[in-house]
């Protein structure tokens, strides 16, 4: 089943505890139930203004890579339980020379949905072809401006022409290799300065055959810029989202946009289930949990992370959450 369908079914079930119970049963039965996010490298080639990587202190204190020799063990332990594996979560995966190996391993373990999240600036022609040939389901590319000036202002060290050229190449190679995958998703973080450019989205990006557009009002995550849209811009924001909704519908593009909770004030009805299925792996995971990927099993891993204990606690406690709850709030228009 398409992963977005699964999310949409989950959203229709109102009881978070019922969904949590479902996940717990899948876990007990040894079935796939995890959404795994891996940062093979905790580095970035860019320094986007809305991101924590824009501050030198953060860069200095947060770095490292997962050694390539650990990839196979991570895959052995976790991928048989994964409904979804995303390469790239809080950093840039393509700064790890061997990131494609993780995609190939996810394929080998028959993970139903495999994705990459990237700024795209380092992806080579050869890598595009390998991403296509592995059958990667989705490639999410960041784009925080639709003119060269805005794009390069917010995404420091990136080049707008390179981004457009990447979109063209992906489509060219997909055609040559006769593949409809990966679907391309554009991730646009909207703020006071780049809001109005969204009007031109279809003129600039429309011709490049994207499948999904995600629009997220900026969150303050410790970057040097976090100016969210002002109250006086909210009507403009809603008007642009309505226009995009129509344009996306005409082009069969899935629009994921935060329309009903622009300021992230509502409770996330998927909070518990999101927390239960979310499994983050980064360069520091093994050290933090005090194990070696080579000698650990999935049962050991869940014991180390106290997964069952946390899920049982969540049944009774609304406040249990270690992931950004607000970021999960968006509406889906298909
Ligand atoms: S937003 Fe993404 S691409 Fe930009 S600096 Fe942060 S991790 Fe890198």
Boltz pocket constraint, residues with backbone or C-beta under 6 A from the ligand:
constraints:
  - pocket:
      binder: B
      contacts: [[A, 43], [A, 44], [A, 45], [A, 46], [A, 47], [A, 48], [A, 51], [A, 52], [A, 53], [A, 54], [A, 90], [A, 91], [A, 92], [A, 118], [A, 119], [A, 142], [A, 155]]
      max_distance: 6.0
